[in-house]
Amino acid sequence: MTFIKEQKTVYKTVLSDLQGAWQNLRAAAEEKHPFPESDRLIFQIDEAMSWENVRDLSNMKKVLLVIHNMAQQAKAPAEVLEGIEMVKIELDEVFEALAEGKIT
């Protein structure tokens, strides 16, 4: 009987990078909490990371815009704004990979 060995290499994908960016954004928001609108912002971040939005990336993009606008208006800390920008970059890469057929 043969055993399947665990792969030694980890394959990174644009989707895992996106997930990591969302996790980093949430961690930054929690670390800087409390700041104006931080509770609402963390709620929206959790909403964006929900299963419903993971399955509908175009809706995730809309929720990211809401998060961005809330953070700008609340004058959120720089780390939170940087986290939002990283999520936007990773989400754009996901849409690019979808358009190129690299992921389905």
C-alpha positions in Angstrom: 0.0 0.0 0.0 1.4 3.4 -0.9 1.0 6.5 1.1 0.4 9.9 -0.4 3.1 12.3 0.9 2.4 15.8 2.0 3.6 18.3 -0.5 6.7 20.2 0.6 5.9 23.3 -1.5 3.1 25.7 -0.7 1.4 27.1 -3.7 0.3 30.7 -3.2 -2.7 31.9 -5.1 -4.2 35.3 -5.6 -7.2 34.1 -3.5 -5.0 33.2 -0.5 -3.2 36.6 -0.9 -6.6 38.3 -0.8 -7.6 36.4 2.3 -4.4 37.4 4.0 -4.9 41.0 3.1 -8.4 41.0 4.7 -7.0 39.3 7.8 -4.2 41.9 8.0 -6.8 44.7 7.6 -9.0 43.3 10.4 -5.9 42.9 12.7 -4.9 46.5 12.0 -8.4 47.7 12.8 -8.5 45.7 16.0 -5.1 46.9 17.1 -6.0 50.6 16.6 -9.4 50.2 18.2 -11.0 52.4 19.5 -11.1 55.2 16.9 -14.1 56.9 15.4 -16.4 54.4 13.7 -14.0 51.5 14.5 -16.8 49.2 15.6 -18.8 49.8 12.4 -15.6 49.4 10.3 -14.7 46.0 12.0 -18.3 44.9 11.4 -18.1 45.8 7.7 -14.7 44.0 7.4 -16.3 40.9 8.8 -19.2 41.2 6.4 -16.8 41.5 3.5 -15.0 38.3 4.6 -18.3 36.4 5.0 -19.0 33.4 2.9 -21.6 35.3 0.9 -19.1 37.8 -0.3 -16.4 35.3 -0.9 -18.8 33.6 -3.3 -19.7 37.0 -4.9 -16.5 38.9 -5.5 -18.3 41.8 -7.2 -20.3 42.3 -4.0 -17.0 42.1 -2.0 -15.7 45.0 -4.1 -18.8 47.1 -3.2 -18.4 46.3 0.5 -14.7 47.3 0.2 -15.8 50.7 -1.2 -18.1 51.2 1.8 -15.2 50.3 4.1 -12.9 52.7 2.3 -15.4 55.6 2.5 -16.1 54.9 6.2 -12.4 54.9 7.0 -11.7 58.1 5.0 -14.6 59.9 6.7 -13.6 58.7 10.2 -10.0 59.6 9.5 -9.0 56.1 10.5 -5.3 55.4 11.4 -2.8 55.1 8.6 -2.3 51.4 9.2 -6.0 50.8 8.6 -6.0 52.9 5.4 -2.9 51.0 4.2 -4.7 47.7 4.9 -7.6 48.8 2.8 -5.3 49.7 0.0 -3.6 46.3 0.2 -7.0 44.6 0.0 -7.9 46.7 -3.0 -4.6 45.7 -4.8 -5.2 42.0 -4.0 -8.8 42.1 -5.1 -7.8 43.8 -8.4 -5.3 40.9 -8.9 -8.1 38.4 -8.3 -10.2 40.0 -11.0 -7.3 40.1 -13.3 -6.6 36.4 -12.8 -10.3 35.7 -13.4 -10.2 37.6 -16.6 -7.1 35.8 -17.8 -8.6 32.4 -16.9 -6.0 31.6 -14.3 -8.7 30.9 -11.7 -12.3 30.0 -12.1 
